Amino acid sequence: MKIFNTATRKKEELKTIKPDEVKIYACGPTVYSSQHIGNMYAYISWDILTRSLKYLGYQVKYVMNVTDVGHLTSDSDEGEDKMEKGAKKEGLSVWEIAKKYERQFFEDEEKLNIIRPDVVCKATDYIQEQIKLVKQIEDNGFAYKISDGIYFDTSKFKDYGNFAKLKLTELKEGVRVEKNKEKRNPTDFALWKFSPSASLGQFRQMEWDSPWGKGFPGWHVECTAMSVKELGLPFDIHTGGIDHIPIHHTNEIAQAYGAFGKKTANYWMHNSFLTFKGNKVSKSLGGLYTISELEKLGFDPLAYRYMVISSHYRRGLDFSLENLKSAQISLNKLRDIVSNKVKGKIDNKIIEEFKALLANDLAMPEVMALVWKVVKVSPATVLEMDKVLGLDLNKGVVKENIPDEILDLVAKRQKARDKKNWEEADLIREEIEKRGYLVEDLQNDCKIRKVMLI
């Protein structure tokens, strides 16, 4: 199998540490609020990766972290703690916030048919491993102490910035927060932060004793500590979003060299962004929905999965409700074809073509083109492919209760069509769509689907 390795910026043949066995670590959610569809784009992508590797004959151990410990809102290790901020907003403890949004995340994953990782690491369960890692980095001479914590000295790691192709002389601190004047280098980052003094009336709900006093880990530390604990050193693949490259994963690599003298992972894979009107999905620009919100609009969560897997993980995807509506229609049609056809036998020649596409850095747009090419002639083959696609095509289309007013409009439209009054038929179709339903014309019939409530 060939994958694109961010470390080398090349598509490479996957050479695993143990034959036919792959160990994968994924950067998971920070559970201080709901995960939006931009977040879920990544987890669908890595679900396709793990499903593909298994289908191609590998044994897979898939580990993902859950950041349930507070870290600071700034990449410069300053600002307000995200967990504390979320707890204050909702009137809950940080522990309750973490449990609430962790549960919500995995409920959304289940709706999207994402297979749960073999191991889910909660950062609060690995505090001692994180302390041990920081101590090892310190003992090796890569860390120093200042008034607010223990920091990694990036000047001690000559290759710092190579992974992200950073021009360190051009990096400037203090864009979002006031500069920390005690740091030796602008790129130095916190390994352990000291808790605010109680005498100042500042309290943290999450803090732990350590060799340096009471505090909490820097947010880069957990991934290095937990991945090595669960997968060994080194392991095969580390995944994440492209926004992790310049800071989080660059700092992970620095930590690993400081502690172990080498990288933790042999291959690094990164997904691009879900965008809205050409920009990264965000609250300020719009397009930011949760899976539950899409359901309330009438969409099947697997329509979003269909939309994501029709793109390539390294190219990203531009989201709109219109695009999602098209994905819903396509998914329904695919399910209709599969459920209404005699399944027949699996075509092994097509399956070999399917495997070759998966093995070519997850060429999913080409996979979906192949699905549509063969579904009418070999539904059984497409159902076999669905072991990777995860679209539950064997379930067919769920029958819906259509309101009488919509059925009346459909009947009125059909009469217009029978009279070849296409203009009137189109106007009625538009009215049906305004009420949240789609009419799909078949050869001798039509089907009505609820699509959205807006």
KELUMSE-473142 format. One record per residue (C-alpha): residue number from 1; residue in one letter; z, x, y. Coordinates in steps of 0.001 Angstrom, whole numbers, m for minus. Each point is the difference from the previous one (the first is absolute). Example, Ala and Ser with C-alpha at 12.3 -4.5 7.8 and 13.67 -1.06 7.14 Angstrom:
   torro   guti         Z         X         Y
       1      A      7800     12300     m4500
       2      S      m660      1370      3440
This chain:
   torro   guti         Z         X         Y
       1      M         0         0         0
       2      K      m829      1200      3515
       3      I      2285      m710      2958
       4      F       m52      1060      3637
       5      N      2755      2558       560
       6      T      1228       m23      3597
       7      A      1415      3499      m433
       8      T     m3492      1465      m498
       9      R     m2052     m2759      1705
      10      K     m2165      m100     m3125
      11      K      m727     m2340     m2878
      12      E      1388      1805     m3036
      13      E       226      m474     m3734
      14      L      3525     m1130      m848
      15      K      1687      2682     m2097
      16      T      3385     m1306     m1021
      17      I      3016      2119      m846
      18      K       157     m1553     m3480
      19      P     m3200     m1156     m1740
      20      D      m679     m3730       364
      21      E      3235      m546      1946
      22      V       235      m681      3750
      23      K      3134       m14      2125
      24      I      m346     m1772      3362
      25      Y      2330      m379      2967
      26      A      m709     m2523      2764
      27      C      1654      m306      3395
      28      G      1420     m3528       m85
      29      P      1238     m2473      2616
      30      T      2748       368      2587
      31      V      1902     m3235      m505
      32      Y      1282      m885      3462
      33      S     m2543     m2809       537
      34      S     m2879     m1815     m1721
      35      Q     m2910      2007     m1342
      36      H     m3260     m1188      1557
      37      I     m3461       m49     m1573
      38      G      m764      3447      1418
      39      N      2885      1399     m2021
      40      M     m1111     m1887     m3104
      41      Y     m3511      1500       260
      42      A      1468      3306     m1187
      43      Y      1903     m1458     m2945
      44      I     m3044     m1903     m1269
      45      S     m1987      3251       235
      46      W      2529      1931     m2075
      47      D       265     m2868     m2474
      48      I     m3743       411      m555
      49      L       567      3750      m460
      50      T      2696      m453     m2647
      51      R     m1904     m2781     m1790
      52      S     m3155      2140        m7
      53      L      1760      3056     m1389
      54      K      1527     m2082     m2787
      55      Y     m3364     m1606      m758
      56      L     m1599      3443      m192
      57      G      2505      1007     m2651
      58      Y      2770      1771      1920
      59      Q      3701      m562      m488
      60      V      1366      m692      3462
      61      K      3468       367      1439
      62      Y         4     m1626      3427
      63      V      2957       524      2350
      64      M       416     m1596      3422
      65      N      2820       295      2530
      66      V      1625     m2729      2042
      67      T      1402      1264      3294
      68      D      3160     m2078       275
      69      V      1935      2566      2031
      70      G      m275         6      3756
      71      H     m2219      2538      1687
      72      L      m924       312      3613
      73      T     m2843     m1795      1763
      74      S     m1548      3244      1245
      75      D     m1837      2635     m2010
      76      S      1971      2482      2137
      77      D      3276     m1071     m1673
      78      E      1221     m1828      3075
      79      G       313     m3619      1089
      80      E      1571     m3074     m1553
      81      D       602      m334     m3725
      82      K     m2490     m2453     m1516
      83      M      2453     m1479     m2504
      84      E      2718      m421      2607
      85      K     m2512     m1544      2399
      86      G     m1175     m2501     m2628
      87      A      3549      m895     m1008
      88      K      1056      m600      3603
      89      K     m3032     m2218       600
      90      E       765     m2264     m2981
      91      G      3779        91        83
      92      L       264      1616     m3439
      93      S      1354      3271     m1340
      94      V     m2473      2823      m645
      95      W       655      m400     m3716
      96      E      m883     m3694       164
      97      I     m3145       753      2033
      98      A     m1109      2571     m2578
      99      K       520     m2387     m2931
     100      K     m1728     m2876      1804
     101      Y     m3181      1883       798
     102      E      m117      1949     m3256
     103      R        65     m3326     m1852
     104      Q     m2694     m1407      2291
     105      F     m2191      3069      m532
     106      F        38      m291     m3782
     107      E      m609     m3750       197
     108      D     m3133       752      2033
     109      E     m1047      2681     m2480
     110      E       297     m2535     m2802
     111      K     m2149     m2500      1925
     112      L     m2621      2723       409
     113      N       117       789     m3721
     114      I      1208      3542       674
     115      I      1605      1492     m3095
     116      R      3540      1154       784
     117      P       414      3809       m79
     118      D      1690      1493     m3044
     119      V      2793      1303      2232
     120      V      1070     m1372      3385
     121      C      2211      2479      1875
     122      K      2318     m1391      2658
     123      A       884      2709      2493
     124      T      3689     m1033        94
     125      D       246       697     m3743
     126      Y     m1138      3614       463
     127      I      2214      1254      2846
     128      Q      1507      2803     m2079
     129      E     m3480      1211     m1031
     130      Q      m974        56      3670
     131      I      3106      1952       977
     132      K      m709      2501     m2794
     133      L     m3578       425      1241
     134      V      1122       645      3591
     135      K      2598      2518     m1220
     136      Q     m2670      1822     m2015
     137      I     m2284       172      3049
     138      E      2895      1291      2090
     139      D       983      2616     m2595
     140      N     m3600      1253       m45
     141      G        98       617      3741
     142      F     m2288     m2807      1168
     143      A      2580     m2106      1860
     144      Y      2284       265      3020
     145      K      2739     m2087      1572
     146      I        72     m1523      3499
     147      S      2260     m2594      1602
     148      D     m1621     m3064     m1585
     149      G      m916      1273     m3459
     150      I     m1563      2474     m2418
     151      Y     m3653       777       755
     152      F     m2897      1608     m1878
     153      D     m1303      3099      1755
     154      T     m3788      m393      m215
     155      S      m557      3524      1331
     156      K      1353      1304     m3324
     157      F     m2860     m1707     m1866
     158      K     m3201      1703      1119
     159      D     m2263     m2655     m1520
     160      Y      1655     m2876      1843
     161      G     m2726     m2256      1352
     162      N     m2765      1212     m2365
     163      F       140     m3166     m2100
     164      A      m735     m2218      3008
     165      K     m2181      2602      1758
     166      L      2442       m99      2922
     167      K      m455      2222      3067
     168      L      3642       798       523
     169      T      m504      1538      3439
     170      E     m1348     m3327      1240
     171      L      2809     m2160     m1376
     172      K      2300     m1400      2638
     173      E      3341     m1659      m420
     174      G      1527     m2799      2023
     175      V     m2833     m2546        96
     176      R      2293     m2846     m1079
     177      V      3451      1536       395
     178      E      1739      2624      2068
     179      K      m485      3517     m1328
     180      N      2766      1513     m2128
     181      K       549      3297      1850
     182      E      2099      1498     m2795
     183      K     m2853        99     m2490
     184      R     m1539      3428      m510
     185      N     m3537     m1362      m389
     186      P     m1567     m3349       993
     187      T     m1010      m619     m3632
     188      D      3483       571     m1472
     189      F      1366     m3135     m1663
     190      A      3369     m1353     m1103
     191      L      1191       509     m3558
     192      W      3447     m1491       635
     193      K      1177     m1888      3090
     194      F      3631      m141      1073
     195      S      1482     m3452       557
     196      P       896      m927      3597
     197      S      3611       497       939
     198      A      2236     m3049      m491
     199      S      1790      1035      3183
     200      L     m3121      m977      1905
     201      G        60     m3437     m1554
     202      Q     m3047       723     m2129
     203      F       139      m890     m3676
     204      R     m2548       153     m2810
     205      Q       205     m2286     m3002
     206      M     m1793      2566     m2165
     207      E      1515      3476        m9
     208      W      1203      2470     m2614
     209      D      2180      3094      m321
     210      S     m1860      3288      m328
     211      P       635      3769       285
     212      W      m873      m355      3722
     213      G      2185     m3031       691
     214      K      m601     m3734       m27
     215      G     m3609      m999       587
     216      F     m3253     m1168     m1530
     217      P     m3218      1614     m1269
     218      G     m3131       554      2054
     219      W     m2688     m2408     m1126
     220      H     m2343      2647     m1467
     221      V      2665      1288     m2397
     222      E       181     m2965     m2365
     223      C     m3580       211     m1298
     224      T       295      3666      m946
     225      A      3386      m455     m1640
     226      M      m893     m3151     m1956
     227      S     m3506       975     m1118
     228      V      1244      3263     m1494
     229      K      3007     m1707     m1586
     230      E     m2136     m2627     m1750
     231      L     m3255      1878      m674
     232      G       930      3669      m198
     233      L     m1501      2941      1873
     234      P     m2895       m55       481
     235      F     m1439     m3444      m721
     236      D     m3599     m1158       163
     237      I      m725     m2421      2882
     238      H      1772      m933      3232
     239      T     m1407     m3014      1880
     240      G       476     m1485      3449
     241      G     m1762     m1209      3128
     242      I     m2053      2303      2230
     243      D      2691      m397      2677
     244      H      2330      1953     m2325
     245      I     m2214      3102        75
     246      P       913      1630      3353
     247      I      3773      m511      m107
     248      H      1638     m1481     m3092
     249      H     m2061      1735     m2676
     250      T      m321      3191      2028
     251      N      3796        86       182
     252      E       332      m821     m3690
     253      I     m2167      3008      m825
     254      A      2070      2201      2318
     255      Q      3247     m1188     m1636
     256      A     m1361       716     m3462
     257      Y      m909      3554       947
     258      G      3386       452      1636
     259      A      1812     m1181     m3130
     260      F     m2305       947     m2877
     261      G     m2650      2346      1377
     262      K     m2872     m2330      m911
     263      K     m1459     m3482       485
     264      T      1465     m2904     m1913
     265      A     m3401     m1608      m787
     266      N     m3313      1503     m1082
     267      Y     m2112     m2817      1492
     268      W       534     m2079      3151
     269      M     m1814     m3316       440
     270      H         3     m2053      3202
     271      N     m1212     m3488       786
     272      S     m1561      m851      3338
     273      F      1165     m2874      2220
     274      L      m477     m3718       m18
     275      T     m1461      m680      3443
     276      F      m351     m3045      2225
     277      K     m2888       m21      2482
     278      G      m461      3697      m649
     279      N      3625      1000       634
     280      K      2894       640     m2382
     281      V      1753     m3275      m795
     282      S      2994      m343      2319
     283      K      2197     m2629      1614
     284      S     m1378       716      3465
     285      L     m3664      m379      m958
     286      G       295     m2904     m2450
     287      G     m1207      m466     m3557
     288      L      3487       689     m1298
     289      Y       814     m2464     m2792
     290      T      2348        42     m2943
     291      I     m1150     m1238     m3389
     292      S      2196     m3093       393
     293      E     m1656      m782      3327
     294      L     m3449       227     m1602
     295      E      1188     m2427     m2675
     296      K      1118     m2454      2682
     297      L     m3512       186      1422
     298      G     m1326     m1115     m3385
     299      F     m1109      3324     m1466
     300      D       554      1210     m3539
     301      P      1725      3437       210
     302      L     m2534      1264     m2530
     303      A     m2744      m749      2541
     304      Y      1562      2770      2075
     305      R        69      2230     m3083
     306      Y     m3698      m805      m558
     307      M      m685       968      3616
     308      V      1851      3322      m340
     309      I     m1568      1077     m3290
     310      S     m3456      m707      1386
     311      S       606      2927      2371
     312      H       509      3689      m710
     313      Y      3553      1203       482
     314      R     m1118      2978      2137
     315      R     m2183     m2082      2334
     316      G      2478     m2734       849
     317      L      m832     m3622       756
     318      D      m457     m2162      3084
     319      F      2008     m3211      m357
     320      S      m664     m3440      1409
     321      L       747     m3499     m1215
     322      E     m3755      m581      m220
     323      N      m358      2987     m2306
     324      L      2930     m1244     m2063
     325      K     m1615     m3449      m192
     326      S     m3141      1635     m1409
     327      A      2131      1882     m2533
     328      Q      1667     m3277     m1036
     329      I     m3403     m1635      m544
     330      S     m1235      2992     m2017
     331      L      3123        61     m2161
     332      N      m298     m3742      m680
     333      K     m3659       363      m957
     334      L       789      2892     m2301
     335      R      2729     m1997     m1708
     336      D     m2293     m3021      m292
     337      I     m2709      2037     m1712
     338      V      2399      1636     m2415
     339      S      1786     m3253      m886
     340      N     m3197     m2061      m438
     341      K     m1974      2484     m2095
     342      V       151       779     m3707
     343      K      1774      3339        57
     344      G     m2039      1825     m2656
     345      K       614      3634      m944
     346      I       988      2986      2091
     347      D     m3009      2148       931
     348      N      1169      3565      m664
     349      K     m2914      1498      1937
     350      I      1143     m1826      3143
     351      I      3586      1059      m645
     352      E     m1085      3635      m108
     353      E     m1686      m471      3381
     354      F      3198     m1643      1263
     355      K      2100      2937     m1193
     356      A     m2335      2486      1666
     357      L       426     m1789      3333
     358      L      3788       m29      m320
     359      A       m61      3687      m871
     360      N     m1995       745      3156
     361      D      2971      m130      2404
     362      L       446     m3757      m530
     363      A     m3451     m1171      1135
     364      M      1137     m3617       346
     365      P     m2844     m1372      2200
     366      E     m2410      1080     m2730
     367      V      2324     m1481     m2634
     368      M       m46     m3382      1729
     369      A     m3795       149       305
     370      L      m127       602     m3756
     371      V      2317     m2965      m594
     372      W     m2336     m2378      1833
     373      K     m3026      1494     m1730
     374      V      1264      m695     m3519
     375      V      2444     m2925       264
     376      K     m2548     m2711      m822
     377      V     m1421      1825     m3013
     378      S      3246      1409     m1364
     379      P      3197     m1730      1166
     380      A      1931      1712     m2808
     381      T      m854      3388      1494
     382      V      1242     m1056      3428
     383      L      3234     m1288     m1536
     384      E       414      3431     m1596
     385      M      m565      1613      3400
     386      D      2648     m2302      1452
     387      K      2620      2131     m1763
     388      V      m567      2360      2939
     389      L     m1064     m2513      2670
     390      G      3136     m2104      m472
     391      L     m1591     m3208      1322
     392      D      1201     m2268     m2844
     393      L     m3552     m1202      m612
     394      N      1012     m1516     m3335
     395      K      2104     m2624      1808
     396      G     m2989     m1685      1586
     397      V       253     m1927      3252
     398      V      3167     m2013       561
     399      K      m805     m3680       488
     400      E      1111     m1361      3343
     401      N       980     m3424      1273
     402      I     m2573      m731      2698
     403      P      1025     m2584      2647
     404      D     m1969     m3273        40
     405      E     m1192       630      3563
     406      I     m1676      3257     m1128
     407      L     m1540     m1707     m3042
     408      D     m1403     m2707      2303
     409      L     m1583      2648      2226
     410      V     m1482      1742     m3040
     411      A     m1494     m3287     m1222
     412      K     m1416      m687      3477
     413      R     m1514      3474        87
     414      Q     m1591      m473     m3404
     415      K     m1662     m3215      1203
     416      A     m1430      1915      2967
     417      R     m1291      2685     m2361
     418      D     m1586     m2626     m2259
     419      K     m1874     m1297      3069
     420      K      m914      3617       897
     421      N      1867      m411      3266
     422      W      1015      3671        51
     423      E      1251         7      3585
     424      E      2522     m2779      m682
     425      A      1021      1649     m3269
     426      D       697      3274      1821
     427      L      2093     m1759      2641
     428      I      2102     m1655     m2699
     429      R       426      3337     m1766
     430      E      1300      1484      3253
     431      E      2485     m2856       336
     432      I      1209       572     m3556
     433      E       483      3718       729
     434      K      1945      m793      3187
     435      R      2443     m1935     m2177
     436      G       518      3027     m2257
     437      Y     m2396      m652     m2889
     438      L     m3271      1459     m1222
     439      V     m2800     m1740     m1829
     440      E     m1808      2191     m2514
     441      D     m3341     m1449     m1093
     442      L      m917       427     m3656
     443      Q     m3236      m932     m1766
     444      N       913     m3617      m782
     445      D      3417      m286      1590
     446      C      2314      1426      2650
     447      K      3520      1388       m25
     448      I      2631      m333      2702
     449      R      2493      2749       738
     450      K      2981       131      2311
     451      V      m390      3237      1893
     452      M      2281        68      3006
     453      L      2077     m2282      2130
     454      I     m1222      1231      3387
